[in-house]
Amino acid sequence: MPDHYDIAIAGAGPSGCVAATLLVRRGYSVVLIDPFLPIAGRIESLPENGQTLLADLGLLPALQPAFIAPAQAVEMIWRTEEERRNFGATAPILLDRARLRASLKTHALASGVTIRTGRVTDLGDGCLGIRSDRGETSVKASVILDARGRAAQPRTRLSEPRIALPFKAMSQDLPPATMLIEALPSAWVWAAANAQDQIHGAVFMPPRDLGGLNEQSRLTLLHDLLATSRLASAEIDSVVPPQPADLSAVDQIQPQPRTICIGDAALARDPISSHGLVYAFRSAAQAVAAASSFLSGEDDAAAARCYLMQRHKMDREAAINATAKAYADQSRYPTPFWKSDVVPDAPTPPMIEKGTPFQLDCIAEQVPHLTAQKIVWANGLRVRNTETRFGHCGPFNANAMRLALSEPADVDTLAHRLTQFGPAHLAPSVINHLISIGALSPAQPIVQDARRSRS
């Protein structure tokens, strides 16, 4: 077994396994390191955009062994009025998380990924220390992906502390293939039912509520919390040990020059506002492109570093805003639990007076661009006086935006100009986004020279 690889991946969760498979398919030597401890089976949902992403990556067959059923509906007890949303052709699918992990590992092995069983004890730049039943070993790699989850690197908590108490129960209260999202006074519940009346779910609460409790005490607490919920009559089979569930992120997505944090190791989201599997898959695909850039030359490596830093900042801000919105949307209980301290990073967009002229307020420069193979430099724009860079906005590239938006005009006129370069129905939302990030700013009025105006 070689002691040097092109890429070493620490952690064989969804993001680590997907990245390993994609990198081997590109011809790189890859080692995947994980203790491969048993994990509890639980139901997770994967929305349509996650299914499409895996199909684009050529990994959709990996879902089949984990497939439970398409979700039929979601019952939301979140606002004053209860809601039931029925899904159609674009339904999320329900998956068994333990079987999904096993299937992704099988696909990685079949693709030619080298598997090492052990726990990564030291992760330096280009070298990983591994502890296993056979003792202490190490491997070297040109690029390292850290996919070890929340405990991988020092991180910053970005929301109220939350902990998940997963459980399994039997109940006919929830129809098969139906998901439940329910707000409680001091917690919230997510659950899903399979065809055998078995429910997998979790209650999300402050960690202090579980402090010092043993398994029996946690079970009693769970019964008390669910007593007034949709699942009040459920017969609880088992309670899984608590797991962290708040929003947190590393400050630097690259703790070392050729080390990249991916998945939860980079940004662990509060489940109240996101589908963790979608982020895991997308993060893996982006890391694959970045690793390819690191291995292809210093110019591409610089583009990849810039892209990763900027993308991490954007993902972090989006997660903060989505979490704040999810807590604010709950209107059943005005209790302290729901008064989140999550503060959106993005300021509220200013009110725009109708007819206000705007114009592009950006500087043309090279920006990192994610292609199908790697990350490269490309022509783009930087918002003046900020570090916000972009090569396109939706389907409109930087050149199109420069041509359409440099001359001052009101928002309707600017949107109409953009339609020359892309879909008309997307132009208004692109204009609004450019205003929100400062790329379009109110045009400065032209002040005439007083001496000229008198002549």
VMD Tcl script that draws the C-alpha trace (Angstrom):
set ca {
  {0.00 0.00 0.00}
  {1.58 3.35 -1.04}
  {2.42 5.94 1.60}
  {1.88 8.91 -0.75}
  {-1.31 9.80 -2.59}
  {-2.46 12.65 -4.76}
  {-5.34 13.24 -2.35}
  {-6.08 12.01 1.18}
  {-9.59 12.38 2.58}
  {-10.22 12.24 6.33}
  {-13.81 11.19 6.97}
  {-16.11 8.87 5.01}
  {-19.43 10.64 5.44}
  {-21.46 11.73 2.40}
  {-19.11 14.56 1.40}
  {-15.93 12.49 1.88}
  {-17.20 9.47 -0.07}
  {-18.58 11.55 -2.94}
  {-15.34 13.55 -3.24}
  {-13.24 10.37 -3.17}
  {-15.27 8.71 -5.94}
  {-15.20 11.77 -8.19}
  {-11.45 12.29 -7.75}
  {-10.57 8.66 -8.56}
  {-12.68 8.92 -11.70}
  {-10.41 11.79 -12.74}
  {-7.39 9.54 -12.44}
  {-6.00 10.67 -9.10}
  {-4.75 8.29 -6.41}
  {-7.04 8.73 -3.40}
  {-7.04 7.30 0.12}
  {-10.16 7.55 2.31}
  {-9.55 7.30 6.06}
  {-12.27 6.71 8.63}
  {-12.84 4.55 11.75}
  {-16.04 3.26 10.08}
  {-17.92 2.97 13.34}
  {-21.56 1.81 13.14}
  {-24.08 4.62 12.87}
  {-27.73 4.52 13.83}
  {-30.17 4.17 10.97}
  {-32.40 7.18 10.58}
  {-34.52 8.72 7.87}
  {-33.28 11.75 5.96}
  {-34.91 13.61 3.11}
  {-33.21 14.63 -0.12}
  {-35.01 17.31 -2.17}
  {-35.18 17.42 -5.93}
  {-32.15 19.70 -6.33}
  {-30.02 17.20 -4.40}
  {-31.21 14.35 -6.61}
  {-30.40 16.41 -9.71}
  {-26.94 17.23 -8.37}
  {-26.12 13.55 -7.74}
  {-27.41 12.67 -11.22}
  {-25.13 15.33 -12.74}
  {-22.22 13.84 -10.79}
  {-23.05 10.33 -12.04}
  {-23.82 9.05 -8.54}
  {-27.59 8.71 -8.56}
  {-27.40 4.86 -8.42}
  {-25.77 5.20 -4.99}
  {-29.15 6.27 -3.59}
  {-30.95 3.08 -4.57}
  {-29.86 0.85 -1.63}
  {-30.88 3.61 0.80}
  {-34.19 4.45 -0.87}
  {-37.30 4.23 1.32}
  {-39.99 6.09 -0.64}
  {-40.83 9.40 -2.27}
  {-42.24 11.75 0.33}
  {-45.97 12.21 -0.16}
  {-46.46 15.31 1.98}
  {-45.15 17.42 4.84}
  {-47.33 18.43 7.76}
  {-46.25 21.78 9.20}
  {-47.41 22.80 12.66}
  {-45.35 25.95 12.65}
  {-47.60 28.94 12.27}
  {-51.02 29.84 13.64}
  {-52.74 27.66 11.04}
  {-51.57 24.09 10.50}
  {-50.54 23.25 6.94}
  {-50.27 20.12 4.83}
  {-48.24 20.41 1.64}
  {-48.68 17.57 -0.81}
  {-45.75 16.83 -3.10}
  {-46.05 16.02 -6.79}
  {-43.50 14.94 -9.33}
  {-40.79 17.01 -7.62}
  {-41.10 15.25 -4.25}
  {-38.15 14.81 -1.91}
  {-37.13 11.20 -1.38}
  {-36.74 9.55 2.00}
  {-33.46 7.73 2.60}
  {-31.97 5.52 5.31}
  {-28.81 7.37 6.38}
  {-26.88 4.25 7.47}
  {-27.59 2.45 4.19}
  {-26.70 5.59 2.24}
  {-23.31 5.80 3.92}
  {-22.64 2.11 3.22}
  {-23.67 2.52 -0.43}
  {-21.47 5.59 -0.96}
  {-18.52 3.68 0.54}
  {-19.23 0.74 -1.81}
  {-19.21 3.07 -4.82}
  {-15.93 4.61 -3.68}
  {-14.31 1.16 -3.35}
  {-15.64 0.06 -6.73}
  {-14.18 3.19 -8.32}
  {-10.69 2.37 -7.00}
  {-10.47 4.45 -3.81}
  {-8.05 3.04 -1.23}
  {-9.71 2.56 2.16}
  {-7.80 2.89 5.43}
  {-9.61 2.06 8.67}
  {-8.49 4.25 11.54}
  {-8.91 7.59 13.24}
  {-7.00 10.62 11.98}
  {-5.09 11.92 15.00}
  {-2.98 14.58 13.33}
  {-3.70 16.55 10.19}
  {-0.79 18.64 8.98}
  {0.00 20.17 5.64}
  {0.58 17.14 3.44}
  {0.60 14.49 6.17}
  {-2.02 12.65 8.23}
  {-1.38 10.64 11.38}
  {-3.65 7.58 11.77}
  {-4.40 5.46 14.83}
  {-5.91 2.00 14.35}
  {-5.90 -1.45 15.96}
  {-2.56 -2.01 14.25}
  {-0.94 1.00 15.87}
  {0.17 4.42 14.68}
  {0.77 5.05 10.96}
  {0.76 7.99 8.60}
  {0.15 8.83 4.96}
  {1.31 11.72 2.82}
  {-0.71 13.49 0.16}
  {-0.39 16.47 -2.14}
  {-3.89 17.65 -1.18}
  {-5.93 16.84 1.95}
  {-9.72 17.09 2.28}
  {-10.97 17.25 5.86}
  {-14.46 15.71 5.94}
  {-14.55 14.67 9.62}
  {-17.63 16.68 10.51}
  {-18.26 19.19 13.28}
  {-15.37 18.03 15.46}
  {-12.75 18.35 12.73}
  {-11.45 21.88 13.27}
  {-11.83 24.76 15.75}
  {-15.00 26.61 14.78}
  {-17.27 29.53 15.59}
  {-20.86 29.04 16.69}
  {-23.15 31.25 14.60}
  {-26.49 30.57 16.27}
  {-28.13 29.70 19.56}
  {-26.74 26.39 20.89}
  {-28.90 23.48 19.81}
  {-28.72 19.74 20.32}
  {-30.67 16.96 18.60}
  {-32.20 14.02 20.45}
  {-32.94 11.42 17.73}
  {-35.56 8.74 18.39}
  {-37.46 5.86 16.81}
  {-41.13 5.22 17.53}
  {-44.17 3.30 16.36}
  {-47.30 5.30 15.55}
  {-50.17 5.58 13.12}
  {-50.52 9.29 13.84}
  {-48.36 10.13 10.84}
  {-49.32 8.65 7.43}
  {-46.63 6.63 5.57}
  {-44.06 8.64 3.60}
  {-45.13 11.83 5.38}
  {-42.79 14.28 7.09}
  {-43.65 16.35 10.14}
  {-42.22 19.69 11.22}
  {-43.69 20.93 14.48}
  {-42.87 23.80 16.80}
  {-43.06 23.20 20.56}
  {-42.74 25.85 23.30}
  {-39.08 25.05 24.00}
  {-38.06 22.79 21.10}
  {-39.05 21.65 17.63}
  {-39.59 18.26 16.02}
  {-38.75 16.76 12.65}
  {-40.01 13.26 11.88}
  {-40.84 10.98 8.96}
  {-42.87 7.77 8.75}
  {-42.21 4.67 6.66}
  {-44.73 2.13 5.39}
  {-44.46 0.00 8.55}
  {-45.76 2.77 10.87}
  {-42.21 3.31 12.10}
  {-41.24 6.90 12.74}
  {-37.70 8.25 12.73}
  {-37.28 11.73 14.10}
  {-35.44 14.13 16.34}
  {-36.28 16.80 18.86}
  {-34.07 19.91 18.72}
  {-33.58 21.79 21.98}
  {-31.05 23.79 24.05}
  {-28.17 21.61 25.33}
  {-28.84 22.68 28.91}
  {-32.13 20.72 28.82}
  {-30.13 17.49 28.44}
  {-27.31 18.33 30.80}
  {-26.40 15.40 33.07}
  {-29.29 13.18 31.93}
  {-28.80 9.42 31.47}
  {-30.61 7.41 28.80}
  {-33.71 6.78 30.92}
  {-33.96 10.44 31.88}
  {-33.62 11.45 28.23}
  {-36.44 9.06 27.36}
  {-38.65 10.61 30.05}
  {-37.85 14.10 28.75}
  {-38.71 13.01 25.21}
  {-42.09 11.65 26.36}
  {-42.82 14.94 28.12}
  {-41.89 17.03 25.08}
  {-43.97 14.95 22.66}
  {-46.98 14.75 25.00}
  {-48.58 17.84 23.46}
  {-47.38 17.22 19.89}
  {-48.74 15.47 16.83}
  {-46.85 12.38 18.04}
  {-48.41 12.32 21.53}
  {-49.55 8.68 21.22}
  {-46.33 7.37 19.66}
  {-44.67 4.40 21.34}
  {-40.99 5.32 21.55}
  {-38.68 2.39 20.77}
  {-35.29 3.95 21.35}
  {-33.42 7.17 21.92}
  {-30.08 7.77 20.20}
  {-27.32 9.70 22.04}
  {-27.66 13.48 21.56}
  {-25.86 15.16 18.69}
  {-24.85 18.82 18.14}
  {-27.28 20.61 15.82}
  {-26.48 24.33 15.89}
  {-25.07 26.46 13.11}
  {-21.27 26.67 13.22}
  {-18.41 27.18 10.80}
  {-14.64 27.26 10.57}
  {-13.17 30.72 10.14}
  {-10.77 29.49 7.45}
  {-11.95 26.84 5.00}
  {-8.25 26.19 4.32}
  {-6.47 25.74 7.67}
  {-3.33 24.77 5.71}
  {-2.32 25.85 2.16}
  {-3.36 22.52 0.58}
  {-5.98 21.38 3.06}
  {-9.68 21.99 2.39}
  {-12.52 21.55 4.88}
  {-15.67 20.15 3.27}
  {-19.20 19.29 4.36}
  {-19.93 19.75 8.07}
  {-16.21 20.18 8.72}
  {-16.51 23.55 6.92}
  {-20.06 24.62 7.70}
  {-22.44 22.64 9.91}
  {-25.98 23.92 9.51}
  {-28.92 24.06 11.85}
  {-31.40 21.52 10.39}
  {-34.19 24.06 10.89}
  {-33.11 25.85 7.72}
  {-31.40 23.46 5.34}
  {-30.95 20.04 3.80}
  {-27.53 18.90 5.02}
  {-27.10 16.26 2.32}
  {-27.42 18.81 -0.49}
  {-24.68 20.96 1.03}
  {-22.50 17.88 1.60}
  {-22.74 16.84 -2.07}
  {-22.24 20.37 -3.40}
  {-19.29 20.99 -1.07}
  {-17.68 17.75 -2.27}
  {-18.05 18.69 -5.94}
  {-16.51 22.12 -5.35}
  {-13.62 20.59 -3.40}
  {-12.96 18.17 -6.27}
  {-12.58 21.11 -8.66}
  {-10.34 22.93 -6.17}
  {-8.13 19.86 -5.61}
  {-7.75 19.50 -9.38}
  {-6.65 23.13 -9.54}
  {-4.10 22.62 -6.74}
  {-2.58 19.73 -8.68}
  {-2.45 21.51 -12.04}
  {-0.37 24.61 -11.38}
  {0.15 27.59 -9.10}
  {-2.01 29.97 -11.16}
  {-5.02 27.65 -10.94}
  {-4.23 27.01 -7.26}
  {-4.44 30.74 -6.56}
  {-7.82 30.87 -8.32}
  {-9.02 27.90 -6.26}
  {-7.93 29.50 -2.96}
  {-9.75 32.71 -3.85}
  {-12.87 30.77 -4.89}
  {-12.95 28.66 -1.72}
  {-12.60 31.70 0.54}
  {-15.31 33.63 -1.28}
  {-17.67 30.62 -1.52}
  {-17.28 29.85 2.18}
  {-18.16 33.44 3.04}
  {-21.26 33.30 0.81}
  {-22.40 29.93 2.20}
  {-21.88 31.14 5.74}
  {-23.94 34.29 5.17}
  {-26.69 32.33 3.42}
  {-26.89 29.85 6.32}
  {-27.09 32.65 8.89}
  {-29.88 34.37 6.98}
  {-31.83 31.14 6.38}
  {-31.59 30.17 10.06}
  {-32.77 33.59 11.21}
  {-35.70 33.44 8.79}
  {-36.73 29.94 9.90}
  {-36.89 30.97 13.55}
  {-38.73 34.19 12.69}
  {-41.33 32.29 10.61}
  {-42.51 30.31 13.66}
  {-45.55 32.07 15.10}
  {-47.19 29.59 17.51}
  {-45.11 30.29 20.61}
  {-43.61 33.66 21.69}
  {-41.26 31.87 24.10}
  {-37.56 32.56 24.79}
  {-36.53 29.48 22.78}
  {-37.79 31.14 19.59}
  {-36.15 34.48 20.22}
  {-33.05 33.54 18.28}
  {-29.81 35.47 18.61}
  {-29.00 34.69 14.97}
  {-28.43 38.04 13.29}
  {-28.46 38.09 9.48}
  {-25.13 39.16 7.99}
  {-26.82 40.79 5.04}
  {-28.45 44.16 5.73}
  {-32.07 44.67 4.78}
  {-32.17 45.98 1.18}
  {-33.05 49.66 1.11}
  {-36.42 50.76 -0.23}
  {-36.04 51.88 -3.82}
  {-38.01 54.90 -4.91}
  {-39.64 54.26 -8.26}
  {-37.69 55.85 -11.08}
  {-34.38 55.99 -9.18}
  {-31.54 55.61 -11.70}
  {-28.91 52.96 -11.00}
  {-25.68 52.03 -12.70}
  {-23.00 49.36 -12.42}
  {-20.54 50.21 -9.65}
  {-17.90 47.53 -10.26}
  {-14.33 47.20 -11.39}
  {-13.42 44.76 -14.16}
  {-10.85 42.22 -12.99}
  {-9.97 38.54 -13.05}
  {-12.17 36.42 -10.77}
  {-12.16 32.70 -9.90}
  {-14.50 30.66 -12.10}
  {-15.74 27.14 -11.37}
  {-15.71 24.97 -14.50}
  {-16.64 21.32 -14.92}
  {-13.00 20.32 -14.37}
  {-11.32 22.87 -12.13}
  {-11.27 26.47 -10.92}
  {-9.58 29.02 -13.19}
  {-9.27 32.76 -13.54}
  {-11.80 34.42 -15.85}
  {-13.00 37.90 -16.73}
  {-15.33 39.22 -14.06}
  {-16.33 42.10 -11.82}
  {-15.49 43.24 -8.30}
  {-17.91 45.44 -6.39}
  {-16.13 48.72 -5.77}
  {-14.64 49.08 -2.26}
  {-15.47 45.46 -1.33}
  {-14.04 41.97 -1.86}
  {-17.22 40.68 -3.56}
  {-16.27 39.21 -6.93}
  {-18.36 37.43 -9.53}
  {-18.00 36.26 -13.12}
  {-21.72 35.90 -13.74}
  {-25.07 36.41 -12.06}
  {-27.50 33.68 -13.01}
  {-27.23 33.23 -16.80}
  {-25.72 36.69 -17.37}
  {-21.93 36.89 -17.61}
  {-19.75 39.84 -16.63}
  {-19.44 41.16 -20.18}
  {-23.21 41.17 -20.66}
  {-23.70 43.05 -17.38}
  {-21.08 45.65 -18.32}
  {-22.77 46.28 -21.66}
  {-26.30 46.41 -20.27}
  {-25.85 48.17 -16.95}
  {-23.07 50.76 -17.23}
  {-25.36 53.57 -18.40}
  {-27.67 54.91 -15.65}
  {-31.35 53.93 -15.83}
  {-34.23 52.88 -13.59}
  {-34.52 49.22 -12.59}
  {-37.17 48.38 -15.21}
  {-35.02 49.76 -18.02}
  {-31.92 47.95 -16.73}
  {-33.84 44.67 -16.58}
  {-35.08 45.20 -20.13}
  {-31.51 45.77 -21.35}
  {-30.40 42.52 -19.72}
  {-33.00 40.55 -21.69}
  {-30.78 40.98 -24.77}
  {-28.33 38.56 -23.14}
  {-30.48 35.99 -21.37}
  {-33.94 34.87 -20.19}
  {-36.30 37.80 -19.69}
  {-38.03 36.26 -16.66}
  {-34.75 36.15 -14.69}
  {-33.62 39.72 -15.41}
  {-35.63 41.50 -12.63}
  {-34.39 39.16 -9.89}
  {-30.79 39.56 -11.12}
  {-31.16 43.36 -10.97}
  {-32.49 43.14 -7.40}
  {-29.61 40.85 -6.37}
  {-27.02 43.20 -7.88}
  {-28.54 46.09 -5.93}
  {-28.51 44.06 -2.70}
  {-24.76 43.33 -2.97}
  {-23.88 46.89 -4.00}
  {-22.95 46.03 -7.59}
  {-25.65 48.46 -8.77}
  {-25.77 51.75 -6.91}
  {-27.77 54.96 -7.34}
  {-26.33 57.01 -10.16}
  {-24.66 60.25 -9.10}
  {-26.48 63.32 -10.45}
  {-24.52 65.39 -12.96}
  {-23.73 68.83 -11.53}
  {-23.38 71.46 -14.24}
  {-20.68 74.11 -14.05}
  {-22.49 77.29 -12.96}
  {-20.34 79.51 -15.23}
  {-21.19 77.39 -18.27}
  {-24.89 77.33 -17.46}
  {-25.02 81.18 -17.46}
  {-23.29 81.52 -20.79}
}
mol new
graphics top color blue
foreach p $ca { graphics top sphere $p radius 0.5 }
foreach p [lrange $ca 0 end-1] q [lrange $ca 1 end] { graphics top cylinder $p $q radius 0.2 }
display resetview
